[in-house]
Amino acid sequence: MAIARPLEPKLDTATASYQNFIGAFRKLWSGPIYRELRNQAEALPDQSSDNYASFEAHLARLPLHQLFGWLEYNLQQMKYLGAYGIIPMVEGQRAALEKALMQPVSDGMLRLATDIRLPDYYKETDFHHHPGGLRENPLAGIVYRASAGASGGVVGRAGLHRLFASEVTADRTFARVLDIGCGFGRSTLAFIRTGAETEVVGIDLSGPCLRLAALLAMDLPEGGRSSYIQADGADVPQPDESFDLVTSTMLLHELPADATRAMTAEAFRLLAPGGEVAHLDFLPPEDNFLRALYFGHSRRNAEPHMRDLAAMDLRGDFEAAGFTDFTVTPFDENGTAGSDGWRLPWVIIRARKPE
Ligand SMILES: C[S@@+](CC[C@H](N)C(=O)[O-])C[C@H]1O[C@@H](n2cnc3c(N)ncnc32)[C@H](O)[C@@H]1O
């Protein structure tokens, strides 16, 4: 079914140049500024991983590290809130965008739960400094999409989800896929395209994101093989053994450890024997400097539970839930791993439910 536009804000010249300025500054921050900081960090004492706490204290005293952190925090704030930030841009177009979002969705494609109980961690944090998070504002999905670069914003790499989906399906096509924390559906659509018969259910706590995901999918010929349900990944309203793959992208690092464990147990229930889980996320590297930037990102980008994920015994937790064949492998998002700039330490976490 064709849908009427616009599902994204119009970008005027002033906003485009302001957002381009932030994008260009971020490149400076993640490239030359990062590399100079790394040079200075190499000269610090306590490089051994046994001395991480004292290395981190030395690093925190470097003026360049303070600038690096200041830029990371403030560029993110400015992207949303500055005079030409994403929030004023979207708010200025509220009436047209809300009208577009209220278009009818094809039967069976969207199931919202207005009485959903949101977990405390989800209510307590405005992840990524997105004001109000993805919880209630009907435009939250549109803001998130603009921010993630899907509509000309400043972050997010096109192709990342496609690359992840093709790696996960390199040896096997999955017919029934559950995408937890699907957001506005980038990962969901990437998995639909991995098989002509593949059907994907995307679930998320965010009603505004799911509505946008369903409308965007409706516009595509293959979109009818996806559906969107508002639910907690720890309590999914689907029968036992109804999926061959349970997946997520950029979800685990937003969860406290008990939520990750609950979701892992739920994934085990939902998977058919021989089914698999595959999560795309970030885990801290061994190197003290990169580790400090990982934990710094957690503080500066409003992602407090990255620390929880880093501290978990993931293998132990997956095995306790019944999974086997647990692996963690580095993921090179679009060839940027070798680019010598700052990047998140992407990994794919996989495990299998025994036959
Ligand atoms: C960083 S976003 C990633 C979205 C999407 N996977 C992507 O890569 O574009 C994390 C998503 O997880 C959702 N989320 C967080 N906790 C959840 C939970 N317990 N159950 C389902 N979704 C959750 C958030 O609402 C958000 O849409």
The ligand as an SDF file (V2000), in Angstrom:
LIG
                    3D

 27 29  0  0  0  0  0  0  0  0999 V2000
   19.5310    1.9670   20.1850 C   0  0  0  0  0  0  0  0  0  0  0  0
   17.9040    1.5350   19.7240 S   0  0  0  0  0  0  0  0  0  0  0  0
   18.2040    0.3950   18.3720 C   0  0  0  0  0  0  0  0  0  0  0  0
   17.0580    0.3040   17.4140 C   0  0  0  0  0  0  0  0  0  0  0  0
   17.2540   -0.6140   16.2040 C   0  0  0  0  0  0  0  0  0  0  0  0
   17.5470   -1.9730   16.6100 N   0  0  0  0  0  0  0  0  0  0  0  0
   18.3150   -0.0670   15.2860 C   0  0  0  0  0  0  0  0  0  0  0  0
   19.4150   -0.6510   15.2350 O   0  0  0  0  0  0  0  0  0  0  0  0
   18.0580    0.9330   14.6110 O   0  0  0  0  0  0  0  0  0  0  0  0
   17.3450    0.4520   21.0410 C   0  0  0  0  0  0  0  0  0  0  0  0
   15.8700    0.1370   20.9060 C   0  0  0  0  0  0  0  0  0  0  0  0
   15.5370   -0.8410   21.9010 O   0  0  0  0  0  0  0  0  0  0  0  0
   14.2780   -0.5320   22.4360 C   0  0  0  0  0  0  0  0  0  0  0  0
   14.1680   -1.2140   23.7610 N   0  0  0  0  0  0  0  0  0  0  0  0
   14.8280   -0.9080   24.9010 C   0  0  0  0  0  0  0  0  0  0  0  0
   14.4980   -1.7730   25.8760 N   0  0  0  0  0  0  0  0  0  0  0  0
   13.6220   -2.6640   25.3280 C   0  0  0  0  0  0  0  0  0  0  0  0
   12.9210   -3.7950   25.8290 C   0  0  0  0  0  0  0  0  0  0  0  0
   13.0400   -4.1860   27.1050 N   0  0  0  0  0  0  0  0  0  0  0  0
   12.1040   -4.4710   25.0020 N   0  0  0  0  0  0  0  0  0  0  0  0
   11.9540   -4.0760   23.6970 C   0  0  0  0  0  0  0  0  0  0  0  0
   12.5880   -3.0170   23.1750 N   0  0  0  0  0  0  0  0  0  0  0  0
   13.4090   -2.3080   23.9740 C   0  0  0  0  0  0  0  0  0  0  0  0
   14.2530    0.9810   22.4610 C   0  0  0  0  0  0  0  0  0  0  0  0
   12.9490    1.5020   22.5300 O   0  0  0  0  0  0  0  0  0  0  0  0
   14.9500    1.3180   21.1410 C   0  0  0  0  0  0  0  0  0  0  0  0
   14.0430    1.4150   20.0760 O   0  0  0  0  0  0  0  0  0  0  0  0
  1  2  1  0
  2  3  1  0
  2 10  1  0
  3  4  1  0
  4  5  1  0
  5  6  1  0
  5  7  1  0
  7  8  2  0
  7  9  1  0
 10 11  1  0
 11 12  1  0
 11 26  1  0
 12 13  1  0
 13 14  1  0
 13 24  1  0
 14 15  1  0
 14 23  1  0
 15 16  2  0
 16 17  1  0
 17 18  1  0
 17 23  2  0
 18 19  1  0
 18 20  2  0
 20 21  1  0
 21 22  2  0
 22 23  1  0
 24 25  1  0
 24 26  1  0
 26 27  1  0
M  CHG  2   2   1   9  -1
M  END
$$$$
